[in-house]
């Protein structure tokens, strides 16, 4: 395949990994070998949901140099080794699928393959543990490749599948998961799985939380009955997203969530909290996998947990590096909001100048200080009209109906104006504060409250919908298409 065909194939496969729950969040990676021997590979720590062709990286396994706006996956060495050892291979996927990950912990030696399974998968290798992205891990996986295994389970981590093409790789991953699930279920057949309905009481832990949920899967409830005090991480991705240990308690209160984003409560389930919806979904997948792995290894006499150093390192690296890389789109959104605030400040400042100038003219020249409240109200109305017009057009870029939007603004000022009038009147007439100091204080209060009101009430559903916003969006899409075309050429 040429470079563009490889990119399209990799992008589709990356999204398929996510949709089929073969990975969570940014874990796992995909690569495809081009006709010139170079590799198209997914970038390090970037969201699969938001990923585009332009985000993929061209990696040269000979020179070790990469070409792209992102760094290539930290596991690029494993992918390069696969293509080097298996010349007929064109596609590699690294997954964190649930049951294959569980088998990487314990029990692979007992796997029995049928003739059909053996024909598709060949020998399944098991690579000793190594920290993700390290030469040690690459060396351990490469050793399995050299022994002829195109399917490799990485201890306490996941699986690597080498295929002739994308379809072949996913077919192998699918069959591998079915085989591993059957083996896992055989291991836990003597464990009483709690299928009874859990306590319907959700506690007060999820009240008033934007992103929270209580999971009540049988595996989670059963784990709560067997685990004592903590469920310790056995896999890298569990340690990264949920931490080294997840509390298992009879009852819980909010103090547990100061240090933990998941708490398992007996007869209730796993209470999961996150900062965003996508993180919540990833945590739900992770906690289910953690409980399945725990039950799978419960009868083992081995100590199958990540050592404290490695587990804490995984969590530290994730919090300081990968979670930030994943949130690139969120950072762009925050940058956009910062620009929006700056625009609002500038337009509000210009409105403030109009308010001060008109107030000064009315209060000092026309009324000569006798009718402060009239001067204030007229100046306020002038500044409001100015502020609304420009912020609607250029700050919030709203195509909202003007009369409706203005009525909402008037609703805000129907509350703010009498309160602020009483406020300034009290400070200037009773407390005898300086009139201009009071004006500045009131303007600051006005600025903050009006911005929030505009953002979440007036323009909430119509932000970035006017002609200016549409032109900017079209321009960005055109630039992306141009960049992709240039890459193809």
C-alpha positions in Angstrom: 0.0 0.0 0.0 1.1 3.6 -0.6 1.4 6.1 2.2 -2.1 7.5 2.0 -3.7 4.1 1.9 -1.7 3.1 5.0 -2.9 6.2 6.8 -6.5 5.6 6.0 -6.2 2.0 7.1 -4.4 2.9 10.4 -7.0 5.6 11.2 -9.9 3.3 10.7 -8.2 0.6 12.8 -7.5 3.0 15.6 -11.1 4.0 15.9 -12.1 0.4 15.7 -9.9 -0.5 18.6 -11.8 2.0 20.7 -15.3 1.1 19.4 -14.8 -2.6 20.1 -13.3 -1.9 23.6 -9.9 -3.4 22.7 -8.4 -0.3 24.3 -9.4 2.4 26.7 -8.6 6.1 26.1 -5.2 6.5 24.5 -3.7 3.0 25.2 -2.8 0.6 22.4 -1.4 1.5 19.0 -1.6 0.6 15.4 0.8 0.5 12.5 0.9 -0.3 8.8 3.9 -1.0 6.6 4.1 1.0 3.4 5.4 -0.3 0.1 8.7 1.5 0.7 9.3 -0.2 4.1 8.4 2.8 6.2 5.7 2.6 8.8 2.6 4.7 9.4 1.9 4.6 13.2 -0.5 6.2 15.6 1.0 9.1 17.6 1.8 9.0 21.3 -1.0 9.8 23.8 -3.5 11.3 21.3 -7.3 10.7 21.5 -8.5 8.1 18.9 -11.9 9.8 18.8 -10.5 13.2 17.6 -7.6 11.7 15.6 -7.3 12.6 11.9 -5.1 11.4 9.1 -2.9 14.5 9.6 -2.1 13.3 13.2 -0.6 10.0 12.1 3.2 9.7 12.0 5.5 8.3 9.3 8.4 6.4 11.0 11.5 5.1 9.3 12.6 1.9 11.1 16.1 2.1 9.6 17.0 5.7 10.4 14.7 5.8 13.5 13.5 9.2 12.3 9.8 10.2 12.2 7.8 12.7 10.2 4.7 14.3 11.6 3.4 17.0 13.9 3.3 14.5 16.8 5.7 12.0 18.3 5.2 8.4 17.2 3.9 5.8 19.7 6.4 4.9 22.4 6.0 1.3 21.3 7.3 2.0 17.8 10.2 -0.4 18.4 7.9 -3.4 18.9 6.1 -2.5 15.6 9.4 -2.2 13.8 10.6 -5.5 15.2 7.4 -7.2 14.0 7.8 -6.0 10.4 11.5 -6.9 10.4 11.0 -10.5 11.6 7.8 -11.2 9.5 8.4 -9.8 6.0 4.9 -10.9 4.9 3.2 -8.8 7.7 1.8 -5.4 6.9 -0.3 -4.6 10.0 0.3 -4.6 13.7 -2.2 -3.8 16.5 -1.3 -3.5 20.1 -4.4 -4.0 22.3 -5.4 -3.9 25.9 -8.3 -6.3 25.4 -9.8 -7.6 28.7 -9.4 -11.3 28.7 -6.1 -11.5 26.8 -4.8 -9.0 29.4 -6.0 -11.3 32.2 -4.3 -14.3 30.5 -1.1 -12.4 30.4 -1.1 -12.5 34.2 -1.7 -16.2 34.7 -2.8 -19.4 32.9 -1.5 -19.1 29.3 0.2 -22.4 29.6 -3.1 -24.1 29.9 -4.6 -22.7 26.7 -5.6 -25.4 24.2 -6.2 -24.5 20.6 -8.3 -26.2 18.1 -7.0 -26.9 14.6 -8.9 -23.9 13.2 -7.6 -21.7 16.0 -4.1 -22.9 15.6 -4.2 -22.3 11.8 -5.2 -18.6 12.3 -3.2 -17.8 15.4 -0.2 -20.0 15.4 1.8 -20.2 18.6 0.9 -17.6 21.3 3.9 -16.2 23.0 4.2 -14.6 26.4 6.6 -11.7 26.9 8.0 -10.9 30.3 7.0 -7.6 31.9 8.8 -4.4 31.0 7.8 -0.8 31.5 5.9 0.6 28.5 8.1 2.3 25.9 11.3 0.8 27.2 14.0 -1.1 25.4 13.5 -4.0 27.8 9.8 -4.4 26.8 10.8 -4.2 23.1 13.5 -6.8 23.6 11.1 -9.2 25.5 8.4 -9.0 22.8 11.0 -9.3 20.0 12.2 -12.5 21.5 8.7 -14.0 21.1 8.6 -12.8 17.5 11.9 -14.5 16.9 10.4 -17.7 18.2 7.7 -17.5 15.5 4.8 -16.1 17.6 2.7 -13.5 15.7 0.4 -13.3 18.8 2.2 -12.1 21.9 0.7 -11.5 25.4 2.7 -8.9 27.3 2.7 -9.7 31.0 0.6 -7.3 33.0 0.0 -5.2 30.0 -1.9 -6.4 26.9 -1.4 -8.1 23.6 0.4 -7.5 20.3 -1.1 -9.0 17.1 0.7 -9.2 13.8 -1.3 -9.6 10.7 -1.1 -9.8 6.9 -3.5 -6.8 6.8 -5.9 -5.0 9.0 -8.7 -7.6 8.6 -6.3 -10.5 9.4 -5.0 -8.7 12.5 -8.6 -7.9 13.9 -9.7 -11.5 13.1 -6.8 -12.8 15.2 -7.5 -10.4 18.0 -11.2 -11.4 18.1 -10.4 -15.1 18.2 -7.7 -14.6 20.8 -10.2 -12.8 23.0 -12.8 -15.6 22.7 -10.1 -18.2 23.6 -8.9 -16.2 26.5 -12.4 -15.5 27.8 -13.1 -19.2 27.8 -9.9 -19.9 29.7 -10.7 -17.1 32.2 -14.2 -18.4 32.9 -12.8 -21.9 33.6 -10.5 -20.4 36.2 -13.3 -18.7 38.1 -15.8 -21.5 37.8 -15.3 -22.3 41.5 -15.9 -18.7 42.5 -19.4 -17.8 43.4 -20.3 -14.9 41.1 -22.7 -12.6 42.8 -25.6 -12.3 40.3 -28.1 -11.0 42.9 -29.4 -7.5 42.6 -27.2 -5.1 44.5 -28.4 -2.7 47.0 -30.2 0.0 45.0 -29.0 2.6 47.4 -26.5 4.7 45.5 -25.4 6.6 48.6 -25.0 10.3 48.3 -21.6 10.0 46.6 -22.8 10.8 43.1 -25.1 13.6 44.0 -24.4 16.8 42.2 -21.5 15.3 40.3 -21.4 15.9 36.5 -19.4 12.8 35.7 -20.1 9.9 38.1 -21.7 6.5 38.0 -22.2 3.4 40.2 -21.3 0.2 38.4 -23.1 -3.0 39.6 -21.7 -5.7 37.4 -21.6 -9.2 39.0 -17.8 -9.3 38.7 -17.5 -6.0 40.6 -19.9 -7.1 43.4 -18.1 -10.4 43.7 -14.7 -8.7 43.9 -16.0 -6.5 46.7 -16.8 -9.7 48.7 -13.3 -11.2 48.2 -10.9 -8.3 48.1 -9.8 -6.9 51.5 -9.2 -3.2 52.0 -7.8 -2.6 48.5 -7.9 -4.0 44.9 -4.3 -3.6 43.8 -3.5 -2.9 40.1 -2.3 -5.8 38.1 -2.1 -4.1 34.8 -0.4 -1.0 33.5 -3.5 0.8 32.3 -5.3 0.1 35.5 -2.5 1.7 37.5 -2.3 4.6 35.1 -6.0 5.6 35.2 -7.2 4.3 38.6 -4.0 4.3 40.6 -2.0 1.6 42.3 -4.8 0.6 44.7 -8.6 1.0 44.7 -10.3 1.1 48.1 -12.7 -1.7 48.9 -14.9 -0.7 51.8 -18.2 -1.5 53.6 -19.3 2.2 53.5 -17.7 5.2 51.9 -17.9 8.9 52.1 -16.5 11.7 50.0 -13.2 11.8 51.8 -12.2 8.7 49.8 -12.4 10.7 46.5 -9.7 13.1 47.6 -7.1 10.5 46.7 -9.1 8.0 44.6 -11.4 8.3 41.5 -12.8 4.8 42.1 -14.1 3.2 45.3 -15.6 -0.3 45.5 -18.4 -0.5 48.2 -19.7 -3.9 49.3 -23.3 -4.5 48.3 -23.3 -1.2 46.3 -20.8 -1.5 43.5 -18.0 0.6 42.2 -18.5 4.3 42.5 -16.6 6.0 39.6 -15.9 9.7 39.3 -14.1 11.6 36.5 -13.5 15.1 35.2 -14.9 14.4 31.8 -17.4 12.0 30.1 -14.7 10.2 28.1 -12.5 9.7 31.2 -15.6 8.3 33.0 -16.2 5.8 30.1 -12.5 4.7 30.2 -12.6 4.3 34.0 -15.7 2.1 33.7 -14.0 -0.2 31.2 -10.8 -0.3 33.4 -12.5 -1.1 36.6 -14.5 -4.0 35.0 -11.2 -5.3 33.6 -9.5 -5.0 36.9 -12.2 -7.0 38.7 -12.1 -9.7 36.0 -8.3 -10.0 36.3 -8.6 -10.2 40.1 -11.1 -13.0 40.0 -9.1 -14.8 37.3 -6.0 -14.9 39.5 -7.8 -15.3 42.8 -6.9 -19.0 43.1 -3.3 -18.5 42.0 -0.6 -18.9 44.6 1.5 -16.2 42.8 1.8 -12.6 43.7 0.4 -11.2 40.5 0.4 -7.4 41.1 2.4 -4.6 39.7 5.3 -3.7 42.1 4.7 -0.5 43.9 7.4 1.4 42.1 6.1 0.5 38.6 2.5 1.1 39.5 3.2 4.5 41.0 5.4 5.4 38.1 2.6 4.5 35.6 0.2 6.8 37.5 2.7 9.6 37.6 3.6 9.4 33.9 -0.1 9.3 33.0 -1.0 12.3 35.1 1.9 14.4 34.0 2.3 13.3 30.3 -0.3 11.2 28.5 -3.4 12.7 30.0 -2.2 16.1 29.0 -1.4 14.8 25.5 -4.8 13.2 25.3 -6.4 16.5 26.1 -4.9 18.4 23.2 -8.3 19.1 21.8 -9.4 20.3 25.3 -6.4 22.6 25.4 -7.4 24.1 22.1 -10.9 24.6 23.4 -9.5 26.3 26.5 -7.3 28.5 24.4 -10.4 29.4 22.4 -12.3 30.3 25.6 -9.3 32.4 26.8 -9.5 34.3 23.5 -13.2 34.7 24.0 -12.7 36.1 27.5 -10.1 38.6 26.2 -12.5 39.8 23.5 -15.2 40.2 26.1 -12.8 42.2 28.3 -11.8 44.5 25.4 -15.4 45.1 24.3 -16.5 45.5 27.9 -13.6 47.9 28.5 -14.8 50.0 25.5 -18.3 49.8 26.9 -16.9 50.9 30.2 -15.2 53.9 28.6 -18.6 54.8 27.0 -20.2 54.4 30.4 -17.7 56.5 32.2 -17.7 59.2 29.5 -21.4 59.5 29.3 -21.7 59.3 33.1 -19.2 62.1 33.5 -21.0 64.3 30.9 -24.4 63.8 32.5 -23.3 63.9 36.1 -20.7 66.7 36.0 -21.9 68.9 33.1 -25.6 68.4 32.7 -26.9 67.5 36.1 -23.9 68.9 38.1 -24.0 66.0 40.6 -27.7 66.3 41.5 -29.2 63.3 39.8 -26.6 60.6 40.2 -29.0 57.7 39.6 -30.3 59.1 36.3 -26.7 59.7 35.1 -25.9 56.1 36.1 -28.9 54.5 34.4 -28.5 56.4 31.1 -24.7 55.6 31.0 -25.5 51.9 31.8 -28.0 51.6 29.0 -25.6 53.0 26.5 -22.8 50.7 27.6 -25.2 47.7 27.5 -26.3 48.2 24.0 -22.7 48.7 22.8 -21.5 45.6 24.7 -24.3 43.4 23.5 -23.9 44.3 19.9 -20.2 43.7 19.6 -20.0 40.7 21.9 -22.8 38.9 20.2 -21.1 39.5 16.8 -17.4 38.9 17.6 -17.0 37.3 21.0 -19.7 34.6 21.1 -20.3 34.7 17.3 -23.9 33.9 17.8 -26.6 33.6 15.2 -29.2 33.7 17.9 -32.4 35.7 17.3 -31.5 39.3 18.4 -34.8 40.2 20.1 -34.8 36.9 22.1 -31.1 37.4 23.1 -31.8 41.0 24.0 -34.8 40.0 26.1 -32.5 37.6 28.1 -30.0 40.4 28.6 -32.8 42.7 29.7 -33.8 40.0 32.2 -30.3 40.0 33.6 -30.3 43.8 33.9 -33.9 43.7 35.3 -32.2 42.0 38.3 -28.8 43.6 38.2 -29.8 47.2 37.7 -32.0 47.7 40.7 -29.6 45.8 42.9 -26.6 47.7 41.6 -28.4 51.0 41.8 -29.2 50.4 45.5 -25.7 49.3 46.0 -24.0 52.3 44.5 -26.5 54.7 46.0 -25.8 53.3 49.5 -22.0 53.4 49.1 -22.0 57.0 47.6 -24.8 58.6 49.7 -24.7 56.7 53.0 -21.2 55.3 53.3 -19.8 58.4 51.4 -17.4 56.4 49.2 -15.8 58.0 46.3 -18.2 58.0 43.3 -15.7 56.8 40.8 -14.3 54.1 43.0 -17.9 52.8 43.5 -18.4 53.0 39.7 -15.3 50.9 39.0 -16.3 48.2 41.6 -19.7 48.0 40.2 -18.4 47.7 36.7 -16.1 44.7 37.7 -19.1 43.0 39.3 -21.1 43.7 36.2 -18.3 42.3 33.9 -18.0 39.0 35.7 -21.7 38.3 36.2 -22.6 39.4 32.7 -20.0 37.2 31.0 -21.2 34.1 32.9 -24.8 35.0 32.1 -24.0 35.5 28.4 -22.0 32.3 28.2 -24.4 30.0 29.9 -27.8 31.6 29.4 -28.0 34.1 26.5 -25.8 32.4 23.9 -25.4 28.9 25.4 -26.8 27.0 22.4 -25.8 29.4 19.7 -22.1 30.1 20.4 -20.0 30.0 17.2 -23.0 29.7 14.8 -22.9 33.0 12.9 -21.3 33.7 9.5 -17.9 34.5 11.0 -17.7 31.3 12.9 -18.8 29.3 9.8 -16.1 30.9 7.7 -13.5 30.1 10.3 -14.6 26.5 10.5 -14.6 26.2 6.7 -11.1 27.6 6.5 -9.8 25.2 9.1 -11.4 22.2 7.3 -9.8 23.4 4.0 -6.4 23.7 5.7 -6.8 20.1 7.0 -7.7 18.8 3.6 -4.8 20.7 2.0 -2.4 19.3 4.6 -3.7 15.8 3.9 -3.3 16.3 0.2 0.2 17.6 0.6 1.0 14.5 2.7 -0.4 12.2 0.0 1.6 13.9 -2.7 
